Amino acid sequence: MLALGIDIGTSGVRSAVLDEAGAVRSAASEPHAVQDVNRIDAEAWWITVKACVRSQVAALIADGLDPHEIAAAAIDGTSGSMVLVDAEVRPVTRALMYNSSGFVDEAAAIADHAPPGHIMRGSNSALARLMRLQAEDANGAATMLCHQADFVMAKLTGTLGLSDHNNALKTGFDPAAEAWPDWFADAGVRTALLPEAHPTGTPLATLDPAFAAELGLSAELMLHAGTTDSIAAFLATGASDLDTAVTSLGTTLALKILSPTRIDDPAIGLYSHRIGDMWLAGGASNTGGGVLLDHFTPAELAALSERIDPNEESGLDYYPLSRPGERFPVNDPDLAPRMTPRPADDAAFLHGLLEGIARVEARGYDALEERGARRPKRVLSVGGGAKNETWRQIRARVLGVMIDRAAHDEASIGAARLCLMSAAKEGLFARSAKAEN
């Protein structure tokens, strides 16, 4: 048996194929076409996914493996990205991304009905995005809300309306009650658009025969309920105990740690995803590698990092953001970036940025500990930023814990691993949960 993971990232799509032992047998990637950030076309996601899967199939064949041996697949996508589609899975609105915000009118309608402190409050919430898309569907052509991973799932299987607990959480789904909130209709949500949310890893539907033939895969390939990109990155690391946390240093910064109990505090953007018999608590900040790339090329980042002494403090008090707005550990859509004064020396400026992001990370783990999570004894790093050794040492100094680069850091590997974990007798983290209880 082989398992396929498909990761729909910000810059492109990546895939990975794992064998039953969890070893990576093959991988592929394809970049997204450049799009107008104000008018994202979800069909472009699908085009890139198909191109990536074709590349993956070709890579398997070149390595002497049979693509028809892929028996299971799962998809992860950026958390909170969504589109409205018709019954034929054709987008009827633009897509809104995870960092889309400013939906003030929608936020006001939500505030009139949402419980105090609910995660859906605020002009940057995923529910506010859904309500904005509803308004843009002037002709009422929409049949279903699709999160990014749901959209590709529907394209691959021909079955519309399937989602997972992790992606649906950001739109307001309650994984404990396994239901959408009753107050949604009163707030103006067209509840008929809401998909069925299933536990992450659940086998849901087989690959559409036509696409199976087109892509060179078995029509018996089973698609499992997927997850978000940051959770897939967590799964890729193999972290499975309560003392090991995972920090994703991609375009944005995301923190995750397992907990036997649910930990939520929407006031600071902290929430827990249900994953097997455990909860995966954490949050996602708008700071991260994207801010660094606003100012430096990858080559410049590497060269300037060599000039920084990670054991010394920068002396700069930065909160690096690409634009106003933060989600975690401060939930403030108007939070202004703080990146001044800027030293004349670019290395000194980068030192301040790296240290500032590390302080946001430390503040996030402080918030988790204050609300019931364990203080991690070890942090595994994933994402592009995990390759920067200078940054790792700065973070270790600021956080005061051991920080290692994970052996695997691709969300596509985590998505494939999700299928293997789902098939295991213990299920997802069941053994850890029993040990703690």
C-alpha positions as CSV (number, residue, x, y, z in Angstrom):
1,M,0.0,0.0,0.0
2,L,1.1,3.5,-0.8
3,A,-0.4,6.7,0.6
4,L,-0.5,10.1,-1.2
5,G,-0.5,13.5,0.5
6,I,-1.4,16.7,-1.4
7,D,-0.5,20.0,0.2
8,I,-2.1,23.2,-1.3
9,G,0.3,25.9,-0.1
10,T,0.5,29.6,-0.6
11,S,3.1,29.4,-3.4
12,G,2.2,26.1,-5.0
13,V,1.2,22.4,-4.6
14,R,3.4,19.7,-3.2
15,S,2.8,16.0,-3.0
16,A,4.4,13.0,-1.3
17,V,4.0,9.3,-1.5
18,L,4.7,7.1,1.6
19,D,4.9,3.4,2.0
20,E,3.2,1.4,4.8
21,A,6.2,1.9,7.0
22,G,6.0,5.7,6.6
23,A,9.1,6.0,4.4
24,V,8.9,8.7,1.8
25,R,9.1,7.0,-1.6
26,S,8.6,9.9,-3.9
27,A,7.7,13.6,-4.0
28,A,6.7,16.3,-6.5
29,S,5.8,20.0,-6.6
30,E,4.2,22.6,-9.0
31,P,4.1,26.4,-8.5
32,H,0.8,28.3,-8.6
33,A,0.2,30.6,-11.5
34,V,0.4,34.3,-10.5
35,Q,-3.0,35.7,-9.6
36,D,-4.5,39.0,-8.7
37,V,-4.6,38.9,-4.9
38,N,-8.0,40.6,-4.9
39,R,-9.5,38.2,-7.3
40,I,-8.3,34.7,-6.6
41,D,-9.7,32.0,-9.0
42,A,-10.1,28.7,-7.2
43,E,-9.9,26.8,-10.5
44,A,-6.2,27.8,-10.5
45,W,-5.7,25.6,-7.4
46,W,-7.2,22.7,-9.2
47,I,-5.1,23.2,-12.3
48,T,-1.9,23.2,-10.1
49,V,-3.1,20.1,-8.2
50,K,-3.6,18.1,-11.4
51,A,-0.2,19.2,-12.7
52,C,1.4,18.2,-9.4
53,V,-0.3,14.8,-9.4
54,R,0.8,14.1,-13.0
55,S,4.3,15.0,-12.0
56,Q,4.0,12.7,-9.0
57,V,2.8,9.8,-11.1
58,A,5.6,10.3,-13.6
59,A,8.2,10.3,-10.7
60,L,6.8,7.1,-9.3
61,I,7.0,5.3,-12.7
62,A,10.6,6.6,-13.1
63,D,11.4,5.1,-9.7
64,G,9.9,1.7,-10.7
65,L,6.8,2.1,-8.6
66,D,3.2,1.5,-9.7
67,P,1.0,4.5,-9.2
68,H,-2.0,2.2,-9.0
69,E,-0.6,0.9,-5.7
70,I,-1.7,4.3,-4.1
71,A,-4.6,3.1,-2.0
72,A,-5.3,6.3,0.0
73,A,-4.9,10.0,-0.2
74,A,-5.6,13.1,1.9
75,I,-5.4,16.8,1.1
76,D,-4.4,19.8,3.3
77,G,-5.0,23.4,2.5
78,T,-4.4,26.8,3.9
79,S,-6.7,27.3,6.9
80,G,-9.6,29.6,6.3
81,S,-9.3,29.8,2.5
82,M,-12.6,29.3,0.8
83,V,-14.9,29.6,-2.2
84,L,-18.5,29.2,-3.1
85,V,-19.3,26.7,-5.9
86,D,-22.3,25.4,-7.8
87,A,-23.5,21.8,-8.0
88,E,-20.9,21.1,-10.7
89,V,-18.1,22.3,-8.4
90,R,-17.6,25.4,-10.5
91,P,-16.7,28.5,-8.5
92,V,-19.4,31.1,-8.5
93,T,-17.4,33.7,-6.5
94,R,-13.8,34.6,-6.1
95,A,-11.9,32.7,-3.5
96,L,-10.9,34.4,-0.2
97,M,-7.6,33.5,1.4
98,Y,-6.7,32.8,5.0
99,N,-5.4,36.3,5.5
100,S,-8.3,38.1,3.9
101,S,-9.8,40.6,6.4
102,G,-11.7,43.9,6.8
103,F,-15.2,42.5,6.6
104,V,-16.6,45.0,9.1
105,D,-20.3,44.7,8.3
106,E,-20.2,40.9,8.4
107,A,-18.4,41.1,11.8
108,A,-21.1,43.3,13.2
109,A,-23.8,40.8,12.2
110,I,-21.9,38.0,13.8
111,A,-21.3,40.0,17.0
112,D,-25.1,40.3,17.4
113,H,-25.5,36.6,17.7
114,A,-22.2,34.9,18.5
115,P,-21.5,34.0,22.1
116,P,-19.0,36.2,23.9
117,G,-15.4,35.5,23.0
118,H,-16.4,33.1,20.1
119,I,-13.7,32.4,17.6
120,M,-15.9,33.7,14.8
121,R,-16.0,37.2,16.1
122,G,-13.9,39.8,14.3
123,S,-13.6,41.2,10.8
124,N,-10.9,38.7,9.9
125,S,-12.8,35.6,10.9
126,A,-13.5,32.8,8.4
127,L,-17.2,33.1,9.0
128,A,-17.0,36.8,8.0
129,R,-15.4,35.7,4.8
130,L,-18.2,33.2,4.1
131,M,-20.8,36.0,4.7
132,R,-18.9,38.3,2.3
133,L,-18.9,35.6,-0.4
134,Q,-22.7,35.0,0.2
135,A,-23.2,38.7,-0.6
136,E,-21.1,38.4,-3.8
137,D,-23.2,35.5,-4.9
138,A,-25.9,37.9,-6.1
139,N,-27.8,35.4,-8.2
140,G,-27.9,32.7,-5.5
141,A,-26.0,30.3,-7.8
142,A,-23.9,28.8,-5.0
143,T,-24.7,25.3,-3.8
144,M,-21.8,24.7,-1.3
145,L,-19.1,26.4,0.7
146,C,-15.7,24.7,-0.1
147,H,-12.7,25.2,2.0
148,Q,-9.6,25.0,-0.1
149,A,-9.0,21.3,0.7
150,D,-12.8,20.6,0.3
151,F,-12.7,22.1,-3.2
152,V,-10.0,19.8,-4.5
153,M,-11.6,16.8,-2.7
154,A,-14.9,17.5,-4.6
155,K,-13.0,17.8,-7.9
156,L,-11.2,14.5,-7.3
157,T,-14.1,12.5,-6.2
158,G,-17.1,14.2,-7.9
159,T,-18.8,14.3,-4.4
160,L,-19.7,17.8,-3.1
161,G,-20.2,18.8,0.5
162,L,-17.4,16.8,2.2
163,S,-15.2,18.6,4.7
164,D,-13.1,17.8,7.8
165,H,-13.2,18.9,11.4
166,N,-9.9,20.9,11.1
167,N,-10.8,23.1,8.2
168,A,-14.4,23.5,9.3
169,L,-13.3,24.6,12.8
170,K,-12.1,28.0,11.5
171,T,-15.6,28.6,9.9
172,G,-17.3,27.9,13.3
173,F,-17.9,24.1,13.4
174,D,-17.8,22.7,16.9
175,P,-15.8,19.5,16.8
176,A,-16.9,18.5,20.4
177,A,-20.6,18.8,19.5
178,E,-19.9,17.7,15.9
179,A,-22.3,20.4,14.7
180,W,-22.5,23.8,13.2
181,P,-23.8,26.4,15.7
182,D,-27.5,27.0,15.9
183,W,-27.1,30.8,15.8
184,F,-25.6,30.8,12.3
185,A,-29.0,31.2,10.6
186,D,-30.0,34.1,12.8
187,A,-26.7,35.8,11.9
188,G,-27.6,35.6,8.2
189,V,-25.6,32.5,7.2
190,R,-27.1,30.4,4.4
191,T,-26.8,27.2,6.3
192,A,-27.6,25.1,3.3
193,L,-24.1,26.0,2.0
194,L,-22.3,24.4,5.0
195,P,-20.6,21.1,4.2
196,E,-20.7,17.9,6.3
197,A,-17.6,17.9,8.5
198,H,-16.0,14.6,9.3
199,P,-13.3,13.6,11.7
200,T,-9.8,14.1,10.2
201,G,-8.6,10.9,8.5
202,T,-12.0,9.4,7.9
203,P,-12.3,7.5,4.6
204,L,-14.9,9.5,2.6
205,A,-15.0,8.7,-1.1
206,T,-13.1,7.0,-3.9
207,L,-11.5,8.8,-6.8
208,D,-13.7,9.7,-9.7
209,P,-13.1,7.1,-12.4
210,A,-12.6,9.7,-15.1
211,F,-10.0,11.5,-13.1
212,A,-8.4,8.2,-12.1
213,A,-7.9,7.4,-15.8
214,E,-6.8,10.9,-16.6
215,L,-4.2,11.1,-13.8
216,G,-3.0,7.5,-14.0
217,L,-4.3,6.4,-10.6
218,S,-6.6,3.6,-9.4
219,A,-10.3,4.3,-9.4
220,E,-10.4,2.5,-6.0
221,L,-8.1,5.1,-4.4
222,M,-9.8,6.3,-1.2
223,L,-9.8,10.0,-0.3
224,H,-9.7,10.6,3.5
225,A,-10.9,13.7,5.3
226,G,-8.1,16.1,5.2
227,T,-6.7,18.8,7.4
228,T,-5.1,22.3,7.4
229,D,-1.6,23.0,6.3
230,S,-0.2,23.6,9.8
231,I,-1.7,20.4,11.2
232,A,-0.3,18.4,8.3
233,A,3.1,20.0,9.0
234,F,2.7,18.8,12.6
235,L,1.9,15.3,11.5
236,A,4.9,15.2,9.2
237,T,7.3,15.7,12.1
238,G,6.1,12.5,13.9
239,A,5.6,14.5,17.1
240,S,3.3,12.4,19.3
241,D,3.9,13.3,23.0
242,L,2.8,16.2,25.1
243,D,6.3,17.6,25.7
244,T,7.1,18.2,22.0
245,A,5.6,21.2,20.2
246,V,5.9,22.1,16.5
247,T,6.5,25.6,15.1
248,S,5.9,26.2,11.4
249,L,8.1,28.9,10.0
250,G,6.5,29.4,6.6
251,T,5.0,32.5,5.1
252,T,3.3,32.8,8.5
253,L,4.2,31.5,12.0
254,A,2.0,28.7,13.5
255,L,2.4,26.9,16.8
256,K,1.0,23.5,17.7
257,I,1.1,21.2,20.8
258,L,-0.9,18.1,21.7
259,S,-3.2,18.3,24.7
260,P,-5.5,15.7,26.3
261,T,-8.0,18.5,26.9
262,R,-9.4,21.2,24.7
263,I,-7.8,24.6,25.1
264,D,-9.6,27.6,23.4
265,D,-9.3,31.3,23.9
266,P,-10.7,33.1,20.9
267,A,-9.8,36.4,22.4
268,I,-6.2,35.8,21.5
269,G,-6.8,33.5,18.5
270,L,-6.1,30.3,20.4
271,Y,-8.0,27.2,19.5
272,S,-7.9,23.4,19.5
273,H,-8.4,21.0,16.6
274,R,-9.7,17.6,17.3
275,I,-7.3,14.9,16.1
276,G,-8.2,11.4,17.0
277,D,-8.5,11.1,20.8
278,M,-6.4,14.2,21.4
279,W,-6.6,17.9,20.9
280,L,-4.0,19.9,18.9
281,A,-3.9,23.3,20.5
282,G,-2.2,26.3,18.9
283,G,-2.6,29.4,16.9
284,A,-1.3,31.1,13.8
285,S,0.3,34.5,13.6
286,N,0.6,36.8,10.6
287,T,4.3,37.3,11.3
288,G,6.7,34.8,9.8
289,G,8.9,34.3,6.7
290,G,6.7,36.4,4.5
291,V,7.8,39.5,6.4
292,L,11.4,38.7,5.9
293,L,10.8,38.3,2.1
294,D,9.3,41.7,2.1
295,H,12.7,43.1,2.7
296,F,15.3,40.5,1.5
297,T,15.7,37.9,-1.1
298,P,16.5,34.3,0.0
299,A,20.1,34.7,-1.0
300,E,20.4,38.0,1.0
301,L,18.7,36.3,4.1
302,A,21.3,33.5,4.0
303,A,24.3,35.9,3.6
304,L,23.1,38.4,6.2
305,S,22.3,35.6,8.7
306,E,26.0,34.6,8.6
307,R,26.9,38.1,10.0
308,I,24.6,37.8,13.0
309,D,25.7,36.6,16.4
310,P,22.6,34.7,17.6
311,N,23.8,34.8,21.3
312,E,23.6,38.6,21.4
313,E,20.4,40.6,21.7
314,S,19.6,42.9,18.8
315,G,18.5,45.8,21.0
316,L,15.5,46.3,18.8
317,D,11.9,45.9,19.9
318,Y,10.1,44.8,16.7
319,Y,6.7,43.2,16.0
320,P,7.2,42.2,12.3
321,L,4.1,42.2,10.1
322,S,3.7,42.7,6.4
323,R,0.6,44.9,7.0
324,P,-1.7,45.8,9.9
325,G,-3.5,42.9,11.5
326,E,-2.7,40.0,13.8
327,R,-4.4,36.7,14.7
328,F,-2.3,35.2,17.5
329,P,-1.1,35.6,20.2
330,V,-2.8,39.0,19.8
331,N,-6.1,38.9,18.0
332,D,-6.3,42.4,16.6
333,P,-7.1,43.1,13.0
334,D,-5.7,46.6,13.3
335,L,-2.4,45.8,15.1
336,A,0.2,47.9,13.4
337,P,3.6,46.5,12.3
338,R,6.5,47.7,14.5
339,M,9.8,47.6,12.6
340,T,11.4,50.9,13.4
341,P,14.0,52.3,13.9
342,R,15.7,50.6,11.0
343,P,19.5,50.4,11.4
344,A,21.7,51.3,8.4
345,D,23.2,47.8,8.6
346,D,20.9,45.3,6.9
347,A,22.3,42.5,9.1
348,A,21.4,44.4,12.2
349,F,17.9,45.0,10.8
350,L,17.5,41.3,10.0
351,H,18.7,40.5,13.5
352,G,15.9,42.6,14.9
353,L,13.3,40.9,12.6
354,L,14.4,37.4,13.5
355,E,14.4,38.2,17.2
356,G,11.0,39.9,17.0
357,I,9.4,36.9,15.4
358,A,11.1,34.7,18.0
359,R,9.5,36.8,20.7
360,V,6.1,36.4,19.1
361,E,6.7,32.6,19.1
362,A,7.7,32.7,22.8
363,R,4.6,34.8,23.7
364,G,2.5,32.2,21.9
365,Y,3.9,29.3,23.9
366,D,3.5,31.4,27.1
367,A,-0.2,31.8,26.3
368,L,-0.7,28.1,25.7
369,E,1.0,27.2,29.0
370,E,-1.1,29.8,30.9
371,R,-4.3,28.2,29.6
372,G,-3.4,24.6,30.4
373,A,-1.0,23.2,27.9
374,R,2.4,21.8,29.0
375,R,5.4,24.0,28.5
376,P,7.3,22.2,25.7
377,K,10.6,20.7,26.5
378,R,11.4,20.5,22.8
379,V,10.3,22.4,19.7
380,L,10.5,20.9,16.3
381,S,10.7,23.4,13.4
382,V,9.2,23.0,10.0
383,G,8.9,25.3,7.0
384,G,11.4,27.3,5.0
385,G,12.6,29.2,8.1
386,A,13.6,26.0,9.8
387,K,16.7,25.8,7.5
388,N,18.2,29.0,9.0
389,E,20.6,28.0,11.7
390,T,21.1,31.5,13.0
391,W,17.4,31.9,13.5
392,R,17.2,28.5,15.3
393,Q,19.8,29.7,17.8
394,I,18.1,33.0,18.3
395,R,14.8,31.2,19.0
396,A,16.4,28.7,21.4
397,R,17.8,31.7,23.4
398,V,14.5,33.6,23.4
399,L,12.3,30.5,24.1
400,G,14.7,28.8,26.5
401,V,14.0,25.3,25.2
402,M,15.7,22.8,22.9
403,I,14.9,23.6,19.2
404,D,15.6,21.1,16.5
405,R,14.8,20.9,12.8
406,A,12.2,18.2,12.1
407,A,13.4,15.3,9.9
408,H,10.4,15.9,7.7
409,D,8.8,19.3,7.3
410,E,6.6,19.0,4.3
411,A,2.8,19.2,4.9
412,S,2.3,16.8,2.0
413,I,4.2,14.1,4.0
414,G,1.8,14.9,7.0
415,A,-1.2,14.5,4.8
416,A,0.0,11.1,3.5
417,R,0.9,10.1,7.1
418,L,-2.7,11.0,8.1
419,C,-3.9,8.1,5.9
420,L,-1.5,5.7,7.4
421,M,-2.4,6.8,11.0
422,S,-6.1,6.4,10.2
423,A,-5.5,2.9,9.1
424,A,-3.5,2.0,12.2
425,K,-5.3,0.0,14.9
426,E,-4.9,2.6,17.6
427,G,-6.1,5.4,15.3
428,L,-4.9,9.0,15.5
429,F,-2.9,9.5,18.8
430,A,-5.2,7.1,20.6
431,R,-2.2,5.5,22.5
432,S,-1.1,8.9,23.8
433,A,-4.6,9.8,24.9
434,K,-4.9,6.5,26.9
435,A,-1.6,7.0,28.5
436,E,-2.6,10.5,29.7
437,N,-6.0,9.5,30.9
